[in-house]
Structures are given as structure tokens and as C-alpha cells.
Amino acid sequence: MSTVTRAYLDQRLAVAKRCSREAAAVATVAAAVPTLASVRKLPLAKAHINPTGQALIISTVAGMAYFIVADKTILSMARRHSFEEAPEHLKNTSFH
């Protein structure tokens, strides 16, 4: 019989948080570079996107990436621990 300990769950949660933060950091850089470059080079963007708009674009993309990666992490963990891979004592769902 396999039991899940509190330490195991804490470790998995820490890994999921770290992955989400890393993805948010990468997405921030990926959004910041083209946003800031376009504001500097394109006249239309320069005229219509103020610093507040730039910050809003960058933070929105970073936030979306954070939640997308968190969702993907949860789904991958759920697939990994699906019914087929569950321990035998959890597979027996019949009532006796």
C-alpha cells in the first residue's frame, strides 16, 4: 500500500510554483522585448502606446503565462497519477 506524505505534496507544490515563476519570467522577457522595441521604432506604436500601456501589455502576458503553465502542470500531474497508474488499493472501487 502506497501513501502520499505531506512532504511529498509540499515538494510537488514547490516544483509547480517554481515552474510557473520561471515561465512567467520568460514570458515577461518575451513580451517586453518586442513591446519596447516596437515603441522605440514604429511611429504608430510610439504615438499610441504610453509607458502605462507598455507595462500593461507586458504584465498581462506574464500573468497569462503563469496561469497557463500552472494549468499545464496540474494536467500533467493528473495524467501521471491517473486511474491506470493508481495503486491497486485505489483501483478497487466496487462496494462489497
DOLO-734215 format. One line per 5 residues: number of its first residue (from 1); their letters; for each residue x, y, z of N, C-alpha, C. Coordinates in nm, 3 decimals, decimal comma. Example, Ala and Ser with C-alpha at 12.3 -4.5 7.8 and 13.67 -1.06 7.14 Angstrom:
BEGIN
1) as) 1,319 -0,569 0,780 1,230 -0,450 0,780 1,320 -0,330 0,780 ~ 1,285 -0,225 0,708 1,367 -0,106 0,714 1,290 0,003 0,787
***
This chain:
BEGIN
1) mstvt) 0,084 -0,117 0,000 0,000 0,000 0,000 0,090 0,124 0,000 ~ 0,061 0,213 -0,091 0,139 0,335 -0,106 0,062 0,453 -0,047 ~ 0,127 0,533 0,036 0,062 0,651 0,093 0,137 0,776 0,047 ~ 0,062 0,881 0,033 0,121 1,009 -0,007 0,146 1,089 0,120 ~ 0,268 1,132 0,139 0,302 1,206 0,260 0,288 1,355 0,238
6) rayld) 0,285 1,427 0,346 0,276 1,573 0,340 0,401 1,632 0,274 ~ 0,516 1,572 0,304 0,642 1,621 0,245 0,640 1,605 0,094 ~ 0,586 1,493 0,045 0,578 1,469 -0,099 0,490 1,576 -0,165 ~ 0,375 1,602 -0,105 0,285 1,704 -0,162 0,348 1,842 -0,159 ~ 0,418 1,875 -0,050 0,487 2,003 -0,042 0,595 2,016 -0,148
11) qrlav) 0,665 1,906 -0,173 0,770 1,907 -0,276 0,708 1,928 -0,414 ~ 0,601 1,860 -0,444 0,535 1,875 -0,574 0,482 2,018 -0,592 ~ 0,428 2,075 -0,486 0,378 2,211 -0,493 0,491 2,310 -0,517 ~ 0,604 2,288 -0,452 0,720 2,376 -0,472 0,770 2,369 -0,616 ~ 0,772 2,249 -0,673 0,815 2,233 -0,813 0,718 2,305 -0,907
16) akrcs) 0,589 2,291 -0,882 0,490 2,357 -0,967 0,502 2,509 -0,958 ~ 0,523 2,561 -0,838 0,539 2,706 -0,823 0,664 2,756 -0,894 ~ 0,774 2,679 -0,882 0,899 2,721 -0,946 0,883 2,722 -1,097 ~ 0,819 2,619 -1,153 0,797 2,613 -1,297 0,711 2,730 -1,345 ~ 0,609 2,762 -1,269 0,520 2,872 -1,306 0,594 3,005 -1,301
21) reaaa) 0,676 3,024 -1,199 0,751 3,150 -1,189 0,853 3,162 -1,301 ~ 0,919 3,051 -1,335 1,016 3,055 -1,444 0,947 3,088 -1,576 ~ 0,831 3,028 -1,599 0,757 3,055 -1,722 0,711 3,200 -1,726 ~ 0,669 3,254 -1,613 0,627 3,393 -1,610 0,745 3,486 -1,639 ~ 0,861 3,451 -1,588 0,980 3,534 -1,614 1,017 3,530 -1,762
26) vatva) 1,014 3,413 -1,821 1,045 3,400 -1,964 0,942 3,475 -2,047 ~ 0,815 3,463 -2,012 0,711 3,532 -2,087 0,723 3,684 -2,073 ~ 0,765 3,729 -1,956 0,784 3,872 -1,936 0,891 3,926 -2,030 ~ 1,002 3,856 -2,037 1,110 3,899 -2,127 1,064 3,888 -2,272 ~ 0,995 3,778 -2,304 0,947 3,759 -2,441 0,846 3,865 -2,481
31) aavpt) 0,769 3,917 -2,387 0,673 4,022 -2,419 0,738 4,160 -2,414 ~ 0,834 4,177 -2,324 0,895 4,309 -2,306 0,980 4,350 -2,425 ~ 1,057 4,258 -2,478 1,149 4,294 -2,586 1,075 4,345 -2,709 ~ 0,979 4,272 -2,766 0,911 4,328 -2,884 0,826 4,451 -2,853 ~ 0,768 4,455 -2,732 0,686 4,572 -2,697 0,772 4,697 -2,691
36) lasvr) 0,881 4,689 -2,619 0,969 4,806 -2,606 1,037 4,842 -2,738 ~ 1,073 4,740 -2,817 1,135 4,767 -2,946 1,037 4,835 -3,042 ~ 0,912 4,788 -3,043 0,815 4,848 -3,134 0,782 4,992 -3,094 ~ 0,780 5,020 -2,964 0,751 5,157 -2,920 0,865 5,250 -2,959 ~ 0,986 5,199 -2,962 1,101 5,282 -2,998 1,113 5,301 -3,150
41) klpla) 1,071 5,201 -3,228 1,096 5,203 -3,373 0,975 5,238 -3,458 ~ 0,857 5,193 -3,420 0,738 5,214 -3,504 0,667 5,344 -3,466 ~ 0,647 5,432 -3,560 0,582 5,560 -3,528 0,440 5,544 -3,473 ~ 0,364 5,449 -3,526 0,227 5,430 -3,479 0,226 5,385 -3,333 ~ 0,311 5,290 -3,300 0,319 5,243 -3,161 0,374 5,352 -3,070
46) kahin) 0,469 5,426 -3,119 0,528 5,535 -3,040 0,423 5,639 -3,006 ~ 0,331 5,663 -3,099 0,229 5,765 -3,079 0,114 5,718 -2,989 ~ 0,089 5,588 -2,985 -0,033 5,541 -2,919 -0,011 5,455 -2,795 ~ 0,110 5,410 -2,768 0,132 5,325 -2,650 0,222 5,399 -2,553 ~ 0,162 5,447 -2,444 0,238 5,519 -2,342 0,303 5,418 -2,246
51) ptgqa) 0,386 5,462 -2,154 0,452 5,368 -2,062 0,355 5,282 -1,981 ~ 0,240 5,336 -1,947 0,141 5,256 -1,875 0,089 5,143 -1,963 ~ 0,063 5,173 -2,088 0,020 5,070 -2,182 0,125 4,963 -2,202 ~ 0,250 5,004 -2,209 0,359 4,907 -2,223 0,363 4,813 -2,103 ~ 0,355 4,870 -1,984 0,357 4,789 -1,863 0,236 4,696 -1,858
56) liist) 0,122 4,743 -1,903 0,001 4,661 -1,904 0,016 4,543 -2,000 ~ 0,068 4,568 -2,117 0,090 4,460 -2,213 0,185 4,356 -2,157 ~ 0,295 4,400 -2,101 0,397 4,308 -2,050 0,345 4,228 -1,932 ~ 0,278 4,294 -1,837 0,230 4,222 -1,720 0,115 4,128 -1,753 ~ 0,032 4,162 -1,851 -0,076 4,074 -1,892 -0,022 3,945 -1,951
61) vagma) 0,077 3,957 -2,037 0,138 3,837 -2,098 0,205 3,752 -1,991 ~ 0,274 3,815 -1,897 0,340 3,739 -1,790 0,237 3,667 -1,703 ~ 0,129 3,734 -1,670 0,023 3,671 -1,591 -0,043 3,556 -1,664 ~ -0,069 3,574 -1,793 -0,128 3,464 -1,872 -0,034 3,345 -1,875 ~ 0,094 3,369 -1,893 0,190 3,258 -1,896 0,193 3,186 -1,763
66) yfiva) 0,186 3,260 -1,653 0,187 3,199 -1,521 0,071 3,101 -1,506 ~ -0,049 3,144 -1,541 -0,165 3,058 -1,524 -0,169 2,945 -1,626 ~ -0,121 2,968 -1,747 -0,116 2,861 -1,846 -0,021 2,751 -1,801 ~ 0,096 2,789 -1,753 0,192 2,688 -1,707 0,140 2,616 -1,583 ~ 0,075 2,688 -1,493 0,018 2,623 -1,375 -0,087 2,521 -1,417
71) dktil) -0,171 2,557 -1,513 -0,273 2,466 -1,562 -0,210 2,344 -1,628 ~ -0,109 2,365 -1,711 -0,041 2,253 -1,777 0,027 2,163 -1,675 ~ 0,084 2,220 -1,570 0,148 2,139 -1,466 0,046 2,053 -1,394 ~ -0,069 2,111 -1,361 -0,174 2,036 -1,293 -0,224 1,923 -1,383 ~ -0,244 1,953 -1,512 -0,292 1,849 -1,604 -0,191 1,737 -1,622
76) smarr) -0,063 1,771 -1,631 0,038 1,666 -1,648 0,048 1,579 -1,524 ~ 0,036 1,640 -1,406 0,039 1,561 -1,283 -0,085 1,472 -1,274 ~ -0,199 1,524 -1,317 -0,322 1,443 -1,314 -0,311 1,325 -1,409 ~ -0,253 1,347 -1,528 -0,236 1,236 -1,621 -0,141 1,131 -1,564 ~ -0,035 1,178 -1,501 0,065 1,088 -1,446 0,006 1,002 -1,335
81) hsfee) -0,087 1,059 -1,261 -0,146 0,987 -1,149 -0,289 0,945 -1,180 ~ -0,311 0,906 -1,304 -0,445 0,869 -1,346 -0,484 0,733 -1,290 ~ -0,604 0,696 -1,321 -0,658 0,570 -1,269 -0,574 0,450 -1,308 ~ -0,521 0,448 -1,429 -0,443 0,334 -1,475 -0,314 0,317 -1,396 ~ -0,257 0,426 -1,349 -0,131 0,418 -1,277 -0,149 0,422 -1,125
86) apehl) -0,273 0,419 -1,083 -0,301 0,427 -0,940 -0,263 0,296 -0,871 ~ -0,230 0,301 -0,743 -0,203 0,179 -0,667 -0,325 0,088 -0,665 ~ -0,303 -0,037 -0,647 -0,411 -0,136 -0,652 -0,521 -0,107 -0,550 ~ -0,485 -0,061 -0,431 -0,587 -0,038 -0,330 -0,681 0,078 -0,367 ~ -0,640 0,163 -0,459 -0,726 0,270 -0,504 -0,808 0,231 -0,626
91) kntsf) -0,764 0,129 -0,699 -0,836 0,086 -0,818 -0,964 0,011 -0,784 ~ -0,968 -0,050 -0,668 -1,085 -0,129 -0,629 -1,195 -0,033 -0,584 ~ -1,287 -0,004 -0,674 -1,395 0,090 -0,644 -1,529 0,020 -0,622 ~ -1,529 -0,113 -0,621 -1,653 -0,186 -0,604 -1,694 -0,187 -0,456 ~ -1,824 -0,190 -0,436 -1,877 -0,198 -0,300 -1,904 -0,343 -0,267
96) h) -1,859 -0,387 -0,150 -1,881 -0,526 -0,110 -1,988 -0,535 -0,006
***
